[in-house]
Amino acid sequence: MKRELAPIPEWVEESSFEVAQNIGFEVDLAFTRESWNGRIKACRGVEASLSSVEVQAFEKEHLAMLANYPEEFKVKHYATMQIFRNSK
């Protein structure tokens, strides 16, 4: 799968910096069932958008699903990194 690099921030044009490197790469991140449950609740807006009762129901169902997975597993992520240098 071809991935996009991070866009150059607007502030760069008005600064004394330029992009020296714009890098993207895949990395395997290790999780436990518990840490993955916490990540999904946080990054998918579960806790931010659901009531406490709905969050509890989500967590119960999600942890039941995760019981079918090993206690520790890896999830591939795509990371981007920009390195800037002073252009003056």
N, CA, C and O atoms as a DFTB+ gen file, in Angstrom:
352 C
 N C O
     1  1       0.848      -1.177       0.000
     2  2       0.000       0.000       0.000
     3  2       0.896       1.245       0.000
     4  3       1.793       1.374       0.834
     5  1       0.648       2.138      -0.925
     6  2       1.410       3.379      -0.978
     7  2       0.840       4.360       0.038
     8  3      -0.369       4.578       0.105
     9  1       1.717       4.932       0.811
    10  2       1.316       5.873       1.859
    11  2       1.769       7.274       1.491
    12  3       2.737       7.461       0.754
    13  1       1.062       8.237       2.008
    14  2       1.400       9.640       1.791
    15  2       2.331      10.136       2.887
    16  3       2.219       9.730       4.043
    17  1       3.242      11.009       2.514
    18  2       4.069      11.677       3.511
    19  2       3.262      12.796       4.157
    20  3       2.268      13.260       3.599
    21  1       3.691      13.216       5.313
    22  2       3.010      14.309       6.010
    23  2       3.136      15.588       5.185
    24  3       4.198      15.849       4.620
    25  1       2.073      16.390       5.103
    26  2       2.167      17.654       4.369
    27  2       3.109      18.629       5.071
    28  3       3.272      18.586       6.290
    29  1       3.713      19.490       4.300
    30  2       4.607      20.510       4.864
    31  2       3.736      21.541       5.591
    32  3       2.798      22.073       4.999
    33  1       4.029      21.829       6.854
    34  2       3.220      22.806       7.598
    35  2       3.273      24.197       6.971
    36  3       4.297      24.598       6.417
    37  1       2.176      24.920       7.060
    38  2       2.089      26.264       6.474
    39  2       3.123      27.218       7.059
    40  3       3.630      28.089       6.351
    41  1       3.441      27.067       8.339
    42  2       4.348      28.005       8.997
    43  2       5.751      27.976       8.400
    44  3       6.515      28.924       8.583
    45  1       6.104      26.903       7.688
    46  2       7.454      26.778       7.138
    47  2       7.746      27.899       6.136
    48  3       8.852      28.440       6.120
    49  1       6.772      28.245       5.309
    50  2       6.976      29.284       4.288
    51  2       7.345      30.636       4.891
    52  3       8.088      31.406       4.282
    53  1       6.837      30.923       6.068
    54  2       7.077      32.223       6.696
    55  2       8.183      32.165       7.745
    56  3       8.365      33.112       8.511
    57  1       8.914      31.069       7.782
    58  2       9.957      30.918       8.799
    59  2      11.336      30.868       8.141
    60  3      11.468      30.984       6.923
    61  1      12.328      30.697       8.956
    62  2      13.690      30.565       8.447
    63  2      14.072      29.090       8.306
    64  3      15.252      28.754       8.217
    65  1      13.070      28.220       8.286
    66  2      13.335      26.786       8.189
    67  2      12.910      26.239       6.837
    68  3      12.058      26.803       6.151
    69  1      13.528      25.128       6.478
    70  2      13.122      24.366       5.304
    71  2      13.116      22.895       5.696
    72  3      13.751      22.499       6.674
    73  1      12.401      22.105       4.935
    74  2      12.330      20.686       5.226
    75  2      13.593      20.016       4.695
    76  3      13.850      20.024       3.491
    77  1      14.369      19.445       5.589
    78  2      15.573      18.720       5.186
    79  2      15.216      17.294       4.775
    80  3      15.771      16.755       3.818
    81  1      14.279      16.689       5.511
    82  2      13.823      15.339       5.197
    83  2      12.354      15.193       5.560
    84  3      11.896      15.717       6.575
    85  1      11.626      14.475       4.720
    86  2      10.228      14.143       4.971
    87  2      10.135      12.632       4.797
    88  3      10.190      12.128       3.675
    89  1       9.994      11.915       5.897
    90  2      10.149      10.464       5.898
    91  2       8.849       9.804       6.348
    92  3       8.149      10.321       7.218
    93  1       8.538       8.669       5.755
    94  2       7.435       7.836       6.196
    95  2       7.893       6.397       6.255
    96  3       8.662       5.955       5.401
    97  1       7.435       5.661       7.248
    98  2       7.847       4.259       7.382
    99  2       6.829       3.486       8.202
   100  3       6.096       4.056       9.011
   101  1       6.796       2.171       7.978
   102  2       5.931       1.305       8.766
   103  2       6.700       0.765       9.958
   104  3       7.900       0.503       9.875
   105  1       5.998       0.606      11.057
   106  2       6.607       0.097      12.283
   107  2       5.582      -0.784      12.996
   108  3       4.393      -0.466      13.037
   109  1       6.058      -1.890      13.554
   110  2       5.194      -2.754      14.348
   111  2       5.232      -2.285      15.799
   112  3       6.296      -2.256      16.416
   113  1       4.075      -1.918      16.341
   114  2       3.990      -1.492      17.736
   115  2       3.382      -2.615      18.567
   116  3       2.372      -3.208      18.189
   117  1       4.005      -2.893      19.691
   118  2       3.539      -3.968      20.574
   119  2       2.446      -3.456      21.512
   120  3       2.530      -2.355      22.055
   121  1       1.430      -4.280      21.681
   122  2       0.315      -3.977      22.578
   123  2      -0.046      -5.215      23.377
   124  3       0.224      -6.342      22.962
   125  1      -0.654      -4.990      24.515
   126  2      -1.351      -6.050      25.239
   127  2      -2.833      -5.839      24.952
   128  3      -3.215      -4.816      24.385
   129  1      -3.647      -6.777      25.331
   130  2      -5.097      -6.579      25.159
   131  2      -5.549      -5.310      25.882
   132  3      -6.328      -4.518      25.351
   133  1      -5.046      -5.135      27.100
   134  2      -5.440      -3.973      27.900
   135  2      -4.970      -2.663      27.268
   136  3      -5.729      -1.695      27.208
   137  1      -3.715      -2.630      26.796
   138  2      -3.217      -1.378      26.207
   139  2      -3.910      -1.078      24.883
   140  3      -4.132       0.088      24.557
   141  1      -4.257      -2.120      24.107
   142  2      -4.972      -1.882      22.847
   143  2      -6.380      -1.370      23.138
   144  3      -6.867      -0.470      22.453
   145  1      -7.020      -1.924      24.126
   146  2      -8.344      -1.434      24.511
   147  2      -8.278       0.048      24.881
   148  3      -9.125       0.835      24.458
   149  1      -7.280       0.422      25.665
   150  2      -7.115       1.829      26.035
   151  2      -6.841       2.716      24.835
   152  3      -7.367       3.826      24.747
   153  1      -6.023       2.236      23.913
   154  2      -5.717       3.036      22.723
   155  2      -6.965       3.261      21.877
   156  3      -7.224       4.379      21.430
   157  1      -7.725       2.217      21.660
   158  2      -8.926       2.347      20.836
   159  2      -9.932       3.295      21.492
   160  3     -10.551       4.112      20.810
   161  1     -10.094       3.189      22.801
   162  2     -11.015       4.108      23.486
   163  2     -10.560       5.555      23.322
   164  3     -11.388       6.449      23.144
   165  1      -9.268       5.789      23.379
   166  2      -8.743       7.156      23.306
   167  2      -8.676       7.684      21.872
   168  3      -9.124       8.800      21.608
   169  1      -8.133       6.912      20.956
   170  2      -7.871       7.477      19.628
   171  2      -9.079       7.444      18.710
   172  3      -9.091       8.176      17.720
   173  1     -10.046       6.677      18.968
   174  2     -11.243       6.640      18.125
   175  2     -12.378       7.484      18.687
   176  3     -13.504       7.431      18.192
   177  1     -12.084       8.248      19.706
   178  2     -13.088       9.142      20.259
   179  2     -14.198       8.447      21.015
   180  3     -15.264       9.025      21.227
   181  1     -13.965       7.224      21.421
   182  2     -15.008       6.476      22.131
   183  2     -15.386       7.205      23.414
   184  3     -16.553       7.536      23.624
   185  1     -14.400       7.455      24.271
   186  2     -14.697       8.114      25.546
   187  2     -15.143       9.561      25.355
   188  3     -15.892      10.092      26.175
   189  1     -14.691      10.197      24.286
   190  2     -15.039      11.597      24.058
   191  2     -16.441      11.764      23.487
   192  3     -17.041      12.830      23.621
   193  1     -16.967      10.720      22.852
   194  2     -18.243      10.902      22.155
   195  2     -19.388      10.047      22.698
   196  3     -20.537      10.233      22.297
   197  1     -19.095       9.124      23.595
   198  2     -20.147       8.266      24.136
   199  2     -20.411       8.594      25.604
   200  3     -19.553       9.139      26.298
   201  1     -21.597       8.256      26.056
   202  2     -21.912       8.414      27.483
   203  2     -21.134       7.371      28.277
   204  3     -20.600       6.422      27.702
   205  1     -21.068       7.539      29.581
   206  2     -20.332       6.574      30.415
   207  2     -20.948       5.178      30.326
   208  3     -20.225       4.183      30.373
   209  1     -22.238       5.095      30.201
   210  2     -22.908       3.793      30.059
   211  2     -22.517       3.153      28.723
   212  3     -22.251       1.952      28.660
   213  1     -22.484       3.955      27.661
   214  2     -22.095       3.442      26.347
   215  2     -20.620       3.032      26.318
   216  3     -20.262       2.044      25.678
   217  1     -19.775       3.785      27.006
   218  2     -18.349       3.437      27.085
   219  2     -18.185       2.097      27.791
   220  3     -17.405       1.256      27.343
   221  1     -18.906       1.888      28.886
   222  2     -18.827       0.616      29.610
   223  2     -19.288      -0.540      28.722
   224  3     -18.679      -1.610      28.730
   225  1     -20.358      -0.330      27.959
   226  2     -20.850      -1.376      27.055
   227  2     -19.832      -1.657      25.954
   228  3     -19.588      -2.813      25.609
   229  1     -19.237      -0.595      25.403
   230  2     -18.206      -0.764      24.375
   231  2     -17.035      -1.563      24.938
   232  3     -16.568      -2.522      24.323
   233  1     -16.570      -1.152      26.118
   234  2     -15.403      -1.798      26.712
   235  2     -15.664      -3.281      26.979
   236  3     -14.796      -4.117      26.728
   237  1     -16.834      -3.606      27.476
   238  2     -17.178      -5.002      27.742
   239  2     -17.132      -5.824      26.454
   240  3     -16.558      -6.912      26.424
   241  1     -17.737      -5.299      25.396
   242  2     -17.769      -6.011      24.119
   243  2     -16.373      -6.081      23.493
   244  3     -15.988      -7.114      22.946
   245  1     -15.619      -4.988      23.573
   246  2     -14.289      -4.943      22.982
   247  2     -13.347      -5.914      23.696
   248  3     -12.600      -6.641      23.041
   249  1     -13.374      -5.933      25.034
   250  2     -12.519      -6.855      25.782
   251  2     -12.913      -8.312      25.523
   252  3     -12.048      -9.187      25.502
   253  1     -14.198      -8.581      25.328
   254  2     -14.643      -9.942      24.991
   255  2     -14.079     -10.359      23.636
   256  3     -13.652     -11.501      23.465
   257  1     -14.075      -9.435      22.672
   258  2     -13.497      -9.724      21.368
   259  2     -11.994      -9.961      21.481
   260  3     -11.455     -10.882      20.866
   261  1     -11.314      -9.115      22.278
   262  2      -9.865      -9.231      22.429
   263  2      -9.459     -10.529      23.123
   264  3      -8.310     -10.952      22.993
   265  1     -10.361     -11.166      23.849
   266  2     -10.052     -12.441      24.505
   267  2      -9.688     -13.514      23.484
   268  3      -9.064     -14.516      23.833
   269  1     -10.073     -13.314      22.232
   270  2      -9.747     -14.254      21.153
   271  2      -8.351     -14.022      20.580
   272  3      -7.909     -14.773      19.711
   273  1      -7.666     -13.009      21.047
   274  2      -6.327     -12.661      20.564
   275  2      -5.292     -13.040      21.617
   276  3      -5.628     -13.194      22.791
   277  1      -4.033     -13.190      21.202
   278  2      -2.984     -13.441      22.197
   279  2      -2.902     -12.283      23.187
   280  3      -3.323     -11.169      22.873
   281  1      -2.364     -12.537      24.381
   282  2      -2.239     -11.477      25.390
   283  2      -1.383     -10.328      24.879
   284  3      -1.658      -9.169      25.188
   285  1      -0.349     -10.632      24.103
   286  2       0.509      -9.603      23.507
   287  2       0.523      -9.789      21.996
   288  3       0.611     -10.916      21.509
   289  1       0.437      -8.702      21.262
   290  2       0.423      -8.759      19.798
   291  2       0.972      -7.453      19.244
   292  3       1.141      -6.474      19.972
   293  1       1.246      -7.456      17.947
   294  2       1.773      -6.261      17.287
   295  2       0.782      -5.767      16.251
   296  3       0.080      -6.550      15.611
   297  1       0.739      -4.438      16.097
   298  2      -0.124      -3.799      15.115
   299  2       0.749      -2.885      14.270
   300  3       1.472      -2.037      14.793
   301  1       0.670      -3.071      12.954
   302  2       1.457      -2.246      12.057
   303  2       0.893      -0.823      12.022
   304  3      -0.313      -0.625      11.881
   305  1       1.770       0.145      12.152
   306  2       1.409       1.554      12.088
   307  2       2.271       2.237      11.038
   308  3       3.362       1.766      10.716
   309  1       1.788       3.324      10.517
   310  2       2.557       4.137       9.585
   311  2       2.937       5.425      10.301
   312  3       2.074       6.143      10.807
   313  1       4.219       5.710      10.339
   314  2       4.714       6.897      11.031
   315  2       5.343       7.847      10.019
   316  3       5.936       7.413       9.032
   317  1       5.209       9.134      10.273
   318  2       5.890      10.128       9.448
   319  2       6.726      11.015      10.350
   320  3       6.425      11.218      11.526
   321  1       7.779      11.531       9.759
   322  2       8.699      12.386      10.526
   323  2       9.244      13.446       9.565
   324  3       9.611      13.143       8.430
   325  1       9.287      14.659      10.029
   326  2       9.882      15.745       9.256
   327  2      11.060      16.311      10.034
   328  3      10.969      16.565      11.235
   329  1      12.159      16.500       9.330
   330  2      13.343      17.104       9.926
   331  2      13.535      18.455       9.231
   332  3      13.568      18.545       8.004
   333  1      13.660      19.495      10.047
   334  2      13.818      20.847       9.532
   335  2      15.228      21.352       9.782
   336  3      15.893      20.933      10.730
   337  1      15.675      22.250       8.926
   338  2      16.959      22.910       9.155
   339  2      16.769      24.391       8.896
   340  3      15.905      24.808       8.124
   341  1      17.597      25.165       9.561
   342  2      17.556      26.612       9.395
   343  2      18.121      26.923       8.015
   344  3      19.232      26.509       7.682
   345  1      17.359      27.645       7.227
   346  2      17.767      27.925       5.844
   347  2      18.539      29.243       5.730
   348  3      18.927      29.633       4.628
   349  1      18.762      29.926       6.840
   350  2      19.493      31.201       6.784
   351  2      20.875      31.081       7.331
   352  3      21.617      32.063       7.355
